[in-house]
Amino acid sequence: CIDYFGRNHDLRKLLLCYLDRGKIYTQNYHNYDKAAIWLKKAEELLDKVNDLRLSYQTYETLSALNYYTKNEDLYLEYSYKMLSRAEQSGINTIKIYAWNHLVVVYTARNELDSVRKYSNRSMSILNHMLPKSRATALCNLGSVYLNNHQLDSADVYFQRAYDEYPLSF
């Protein structure tokens, strides 16, 4: 696919191929060096493709890659790029996921004011989402607190998520 879309100058589909290849190396093989190569190729095409959703997805994947490799500075940088694209899109679901990424990094840094800031932003628009998406977002916030051993806060989010829409996980 990469050769085909490269030869035919279909940059949007080529970017998707790079992005998918980077995701596969990140999530399935845990080969972060190869993932970085493909994701940087995707990032290089973003200006030529000019697609907010693809920008968001690329920065989200680069953010995740840097989270896995424990590079907090790059994780934070890509989280803010992701947030910028999410806010430009106006899509509440991806704004919440972008804010939750920032909640995770600031939790790891033990910067509680920033945790509260982005957590509150997430909570402020939850009512504009479908119940299933709302429950997933609440579970994500609960997981952040659970991983940080803040069991009381985690329980509040998990219970609220369950009340919204019981999910199998």
C-alpha positions as CSV (number, residue, x, y, z in Angstrom):
1,C,0.0,0.0,0.0
2,I,2.8,2.4,0.9
3,D,4.5,2.0,-2.5
4,Y,1.2,2.2,-4.4
5,F,0.0,5.4,-2.6
6,G,3.4,6.9,-2.8
7,R,3.6,6.3,-6.6
8,N,0.1,7.7,-7.1
9,H,0.7,10.7,-4.9
10,D,-2.4,9.9,-2.7
11,L,-0.9,11.7,0.3
12,R,-3.9,11.2,2.6
13,K,-3.9,7.4,2.1
14,L,-0.1,7.3,2.4
15,L,-0.3,9.1,5.7
16,L,-2.9,6.6,6.9
17,C,-0.6,3.8,5.9
18,Y,2.3,5.3,7.8
19,L,0.1,5.9,10.8
20,D,-1.2,2.4,10.8
21,R,2.3,0.9,10.4
22,G,3.4,3.1,13.4
23,K,0.4,1.9,15.5
24,I,1.2,-1.7,14.7
25,Y,4.8,-1.4,15.7
26,T,3.8,0.4,18.9
27,Q,0.8,-1.7,20.0
28,N,1.5,-5.2,18.6
29,Y,5.2,-5.5,18.5
30,H,6.3,-2.9,21.1
31,N,9.1,-2.0,18.6
32,Y,9.2,1.7,19.5
33,D,12.2,2.5,17.2
34,K,10.4,1.3,14.1
35,A,7.2,2.9,15.2
36,A,8.9,6.2,15.6
37,I,10.2,6.1,12.0
38,W,6.8,5.5,10.5
39,L,5.0,8.0,12.8
40,K,7.6,10.7,12.0
41,K,6.9,10.0,8.3
42,A,3.2,10.5,9.0
43,E,3.9,13.7,10.9
44,E,6.0,15.1,7.9
45,L,2.9,14.7,5.6
46,L,0.5,16.5,7.9
47,D,1.0,19.9,6.4
48,K,0.5,18.6,2.9
49,V,-2.7,16.7,3.8
50,N,-4.3,19.4,6.0
51,D,-6.8,17.1,7.8
52,L,-7.6,17.8,11.5
53,R,-8.7,14.3,12.3
54,L,-5.5,12.8,10.8
55,S,-3.4,15.4,12.6
56,Y,-5.2,14.5,15.9
57,Q,-4.7,10.7,15.3
58,T,-1.0,11.2,14.4
59,Y,-0.3,13.3,17.4
60,E,-2.3,10.9,19.6
61,T,-0.2,8.0,18.5
62,L,3.1,9.9,18.8
63,S,1.9,10.9,22.3
64,A,1.2,7.3,23.2
65,L,4.6,6.2,21.8
66,N,6.4,8.7,24.0
67,Y,4.3,7.6,26.9
68,Y,5.4,4.0,26.4
69,T,9.1,5.1,26.1
70,K,8.7,7.3,29.2
71,N,9.7,10.4,27.4
72,E,7.4,12.8,29.3
73,D,8.5,16.0,27.6
74,L,7.7,14.7,24.2
75,Y,4.5,13.0,25.5
76,L,3.4,16.4,26.8
77,E,4.4,18.2,23.6
78,Y,2.4,15.8,21.5
79,S,-0.5,15.9,23.9
80,Y,-0.7,19.6,23.5
81,K,-0.6,19.3,19.7
82,M,-3.3,16.7,20.0
83,L,-5.4,19.1,22.2
84,S,-4.9,21.9,19.7
85,R,-6.3,19.8,16.8
86,A,-9.1,18.5,19.0
87,E,-10.2,22.0,20.0
88,Q,-10.0,23.1,16.4
89,S,-12.3,20.2,15.4
90,G,-14.9,21.1,17.9
91,I,-15.6,17.4,18.5
92,N,-16.3,16.9,22.2
93,T,-15.3,13.3,22.3
94,I,-11.8,13.9,21.0
95,K,-11.4,17.0,23.2
96,I,-12.1,14.9,26.3
97,Y,-9.6,12.3,25.2
98,A,-7.0,15.0,24.6
99,W,-7.7,16.5,28.1
100,N,-7.5,13.0,29.6
101,H,-4.0,12.5,28.0
102,L,-2.9,15.7,29.8
103,V,-4.5,14.4,33.1
104,V,-2.3,11.3,32.8
105,V,1.0,13.1,32.2
106,Y,0.3,15.6,34.9
107,T,-0.6,12.8,37.3
108,A,2.7,11.2,36.5
109,R,4.4,14.5,37.2
110,N,2.4,14.9,40.4
111,E,1.2,18.4,39.2
112,L,-2.2,18.2,40.9
113,D,-3.4,21.7,39.8
114,S,-3.0,20.8,36.1
115,V,-4.7,17.4,36.8
116,R,-7.7,19.2,38.3
117,K,-7.7,21.8,35.4
118,Y,-7.9,19.2,32.6
119,S,-10.1,16.8,34.6
120,N,-12.6,19.7,35.2
121,R,-12.5,20.6,31.5
122,S,-13.5,17.0,30.7
123,M,-16.3,17.0,33.2
124,S,-17.6,20.3,31.9
125,I,-18.6,18.9,28.5
126,L,-19.5,15.3,29.4
127,N,-23.2,16.1,29.3
128,H,-22.9,16.9,25.6
129,M,-21.8,13.3,24.8
130,L,-23.7,10.0,24.3
131,P,-24.0,7.9,27.5
132,K,-21.6,5.2,26.2
133,S,-18.9,7.8,25.3
134,R,-19.5,9.6,28.6
135,A,-19.0,6.3,30.5
136,T,-15.8,5.6,28.6
137,A,-14.4,9.0,29.4
138,L,-15.3,8.6,33.1
139,C,-13.6,5.1,33.1
140,N,-10.5,6.7,31.7
141,L,-10.4,9.3,34.4
142,G,-11.0,6.6,37.0
143,S,-8.1,4.6,35.6
144,V,-5.8,7.5,36.0
145,Y,-6.7,7.8,39.7
146,L,-6.5,4.0,40.1
147,N,-3.0,3.9,38.6
148,N,-2.0,6.7,40.9
149,H,-3.3,4.7,43.9
150,Q,-6.0,7.3,44.6
151,L,-8.7,4.7,45.2
152,D,-11.4,7.0,46.6
153,S,-11.3,9.3,43.5
154,A,-11.1,6.3,41.2
155,D,-14.2,4.7,42.8
156,V,-16.2,7.9,42.3
157,Y,-15.4,8.0,38.6
158,F,-16.0,4.3,38.1
159,Q,-19.3,4.4,39.9
160,R,-20.4,7.4,37.9
161,A,-19.4,5.6,34.7
162,Y,-21.3,2.5,35.7
163,D,-24.4,4.6,36.5
164,E,-24.1,6.3,33.1
165,Y,-23.8,3.2,31.0
166,P,-22.6,-0.2,32.2
167,L,-19.6,-1.3,30.1
168,S,-18.2,-4.8,30.0
169,F,-14.7,-3.7,31.1
